[in-house]
């Protein structure tokens, strides 16, 4: 699966560049393809394949690891303790 995604990541800039030069090659089913649609296909393909690559490669944190530790509120930490400061 990772090899397929890597091939698609490498292929998507090629699709983008070909779509800018010859949009008919990318959008062969359209009668009058334009460069905007052809380049959009290449950019969307690049974003989708890079997202798939990052989902495959990066490990997700478990809910226990990612949960921040509960801390005392800043209001209680900064309270003045005037009764202790008698001279």
Backbone bond lengths (Angstrom), bond angles and torsions (degrees), N, CA, C in turn:
res aa  C-N    CA-C-N  psi(-1)  N-CA   C-N-CA  omega(-1)  CA-C   N-CA-C  phi
1 X - - - 1.451 - - 1.530 110.70 -
2 X 1.326 115.42 -40.75 1.460 119.46 -179.10 1.526 110.87 -65.24
3 X 1.338 117.96 -37.46 1.455 120.11 179.15 1.527 111.08 -65.79
4 X 1.322 116.93 -38.33 1.464 120.62 178.08 1.521 111.16 -63.60
5 X 1.321 116.28 -43.58 1.458 120.12 179.27 1.522 110.53 -65.44
6 X 1.319 117.80 -40.27 1.464 120.72 178.78 1.530 111.51 -64.28
7 X 1.320 117.21 -38.02 1.466 120.32 176.86 1.521 110.10 -65.31
8 X 1.322 117.08 -41.48 1.465 120.26 179.05 1.522 112.06 -67.85
9 X 1.345 117.19 -35.84 1.463 120.24 175.63 1.525 109.85 -63.52
10 X 1.317 117.25 -41.12 1.469 120.63 179.34 1.529 111.54 -72.21
11 X 1.314 117.71 -29.93 1.453 121.95 -177.15 1.529 112.99 -80.58
12 X 1.310 117.63 -26.61 1.466 119.96 -174.91 1.530 113.91 -65.17
13 X 1.350 121.75 -39.31 1.478 117.63 173.61 1.529 113.01 -64.56
14 X 1.331 116.72 -31.02 1.465 120.18 176.62 1.522 109.72 -66.06
15 X 1.331 116.83 -42.90 1.465 121.22 177.38 1.525 109.79 -62.59
16 X 1.309 117.10 -40.33 1.463 120.73 178.17 1.525 111.63 -61.54
17 X 1.325 116.78 -48.67 1.467 120.35 -178.79 1.529 112.41 -66.67
18 X 1.315 117.33 -40.85 1.462 120.15 176.74 1.522 109.95 -64.18
19 X 1.336 116.61 -37.50 1.460 119.82 178.17 1.514 112.93 -65.44
20 X 1.324 117.01 -29.95 1.465 119.80 176.25 1.528 111.57 -74.06
21 X 1.328 117.16 -35.64 1.459 120.72 -176.70 1.530 111.45 -86.94
22 X 1.330 116.47 -52.25 1.466 121.84 -177.67 1.531 110.10 -128.05
23 X 1.314 118.74 81.80 1.468 119.88 -176.70 1.526 113.50 -63.45
24 X 1.316 118.04 -22.07 1.469 120.87 179.19 1.529 111.24 -65.66
25 X 1.326 118.18 -28.87 1.460 120.57 179.73 1.531 111.40 -70.71
26 X 1.312 117.39 -34.40 1.464 120.92 -179.18 1.528 110.99 -82.89
27 X 1.319 116.29 -45.96 1.464 121.70 -178.55 1.526 109.44 -102.81
28 X 1.325 117.15 62.33 1.457 122.22 -173.88 1.528 112.95 -67.59
29 X 1.328 119.13 -21.01 1.450 121.91 -178.27 1.536 112.56 -83.71
30 X 1.319 118.11 -12.10 1.462 121.11 179.79 1.532 110.45 -90.56
31 X 1.347 115.18 147.89 1.463 119.34 177.67 1.520 111.35 -74.27
32 X 1.320 117.08 -44.97 1.467 122.75 -178.76 1.533 110.12 -127.12
33 X 1.325 118.57 77.20 1.476 119.14 179.48 1.526 110.90 -74.55
34 X 1.310 115.37 146.77 1.459 118.01 176.35 1.531 109.11 -116.57
35 X 1.315 115.01 167.72 1.462 120.76 -174.85 1.517 112.78 -68.24
36 X 1.312 117.57 -30.14 1.464 121.03 -179.57 1.523 110.85 -62.24
37 X 1.327 117.09 -48.09 1.465 120.17 -179.59 1.523 111.23 -66.98
38 X 1.327 116.74 -40.55 1.465 119.87 -178.37 1.521 111.62 -67.33
39 X 1.326 117.03 -41.30 1.462 119.05 177.98 1.523 111.21 -71.14
40 X 1.326 117.42 -31.75 1.467 120.64 176.55 1.523 111.18 -63.63
41 X 1.305 116.60 -37.66 1.474 120.23 176.86 1.519 110.14 -61.81
42 X 1.318 117.32 -43.48 1.463 120.89 179.82 1.518 112.49 -65.74
43 X 1.326 116.89 -41.98 1.469 120.26 179.88 1.526 111.06 -67.67
44 X 1.322 117.39 -44.01 1.470 120.21 178.26 1.529 111.56 -64.62
45 X 1.320 116.49 -36.44 1.462 120.14 176.64 1.527 110.48 -64.67
46 X 1.318 116.90 -40.87 1.457 121.00 178.45 1.522 111.22 -63.47
47 X 1.332 117.50 -46.40 1.466 120.28 -179.34 1.522 111.53 -64.78
48 X 1.325 117.18 -41.25 1.468 120.39 -178.89 1.521 111.67 -67.09
49 X 1.325 116.95 -42.14 1.459 118.60 -178.63 1.522 111.57 -72.39
50 X 1.326 118.20 -34.52 1.467 119.16 177.38 1.527 110.52 -68.97
51 X 1.325 117.28 -35.70 1.464 120.43 175.29 1.527 110.46 -64.01
52 X 1.314 116.74 -43.46 1.471 120.12 177.97 1.527 110.71 -63.55
53 X 1.319 117.47 -39.82 1.466 121.00 178.14 1.526 110.87 -61.69
54 X 1.327 116.95 -44.65 1.468 119.11 -178.90 1.527 111.22 -68.87
55 X 1.322 118.03 -33.84 1.461 119.93 176.83 1.526 111.63 -66.89
56 X 1.312 116.98 -34.23 1.458 120.28 179.75 1.522 110.72 -75.24
57 X 1.323 118.32 -43.09 1.462 122.22 -171.97 1.528 114.42 -80.90
58 X 1.325 118.61 -37.40 1.457 120.93 -174.75 1.516 110.49 -85.83
59 X 1.322 115.59 139.13 1.457 120.38 177.70 1.527 108.95 -88.67
60 X 1.314 115.40 138.68 1.454 120.47 179.60 1.521 109.95 -84.76
61 X 1.311 116.01 146.07 1.458 120.66 177.97 1.520 109.47 -81.29
62 X 1.324 115.49 144.47 1.452 119.15 175.15 1.532 108.46 -75.45
63 X 1.312 118.93 158.75 1.471 120.02 -178.47 1.529 113.29 -60.45
64 X 1.334 118.06 -29.60 1.454 119.81 -179.94 1.525 111.00 -72.45
65 X 1.332 118.35 -36.02 1.459 121.74 -179.19 1.524 111.46 -70.48
66 X 1.313 116.69 -41.61 1.447 120.46 -172.95 1.511 114.41 -82.55
67 X 1.328 117.88 -11.73 1.462 119.97 -177.38 1.528 110.10 -74.68
68 X 1.312 117.46 127.01 1.474 118.85 179.01 1.526 110.75 -72.42
69 X 1.305 115.42 151.26 1.458 120.54 178.36 1.519 109.55 -71.75
70 X 1.294 116.03 142.75 1.455 120.31 -179.36 1.530 108.88 -73.90
71 X 1.305 115.20 129.58 1.446 120.38 -177.74 1.518 109.32 -116.35
72 X 1.301 114.38 161.56 1.454 120.52 177.60 1.523 107.48 -72.77
73 X 1.302 116.73 142.34 1.458 119.90 -177.80 1.527 110.65 -63.96
74 X 1.323 117.45 149.20 1.469 120.09 -177.80 1.531 112.61 -63.44
75 X 1.325 117.73 -28.14 1.460 119.37 179.46 1.524 111.16 -64.07
76 X 1.312 116.69 -39.04 1.458 119.51 -178.66 1.524 111.62 -78.00
77 X 1.303 118.01 -27.49 1.457 120.78 178.62 1.519 110.87 -70.94
78 X 1.304 118.23 -32.23 1.454 122.09 -172.36 1.529 113.78 -100.07
79 X 1.297 116.01 12.60 1.465 117.57 -179.60 1.528 110.75 -66.92
80 X 1.283 115.21 138.66 1.460 119.89 175.03 1.514 108.99 -78.38
81 X 1.288 115.84 135.71 1.447 118.94 179.18 1.528 107.06 -111.12
82 X 1.309 114.26 81.07 1.444 120.89 -173.84 1.528 112.87 -71.37
83 X 1.321 117.69 -28.39 1.456 119.42 -178.38 1.530 112.40 -69.39
84 X 1.302 119.53 -20.56 1.457 122.30 178.01 1.515 113.11 -86.96
85 X 1.300 118.71 -14.36 1.450 122.36 -172.59 1.527 111.11 -100.63
86 X 1.274 117.98 46.92 1.479 120.24 179.01 1.509 108.67 -91.98
87 X 1.312 115.89 140.22 1.459 120.81 -178.46 1.490 111.32 -95.89
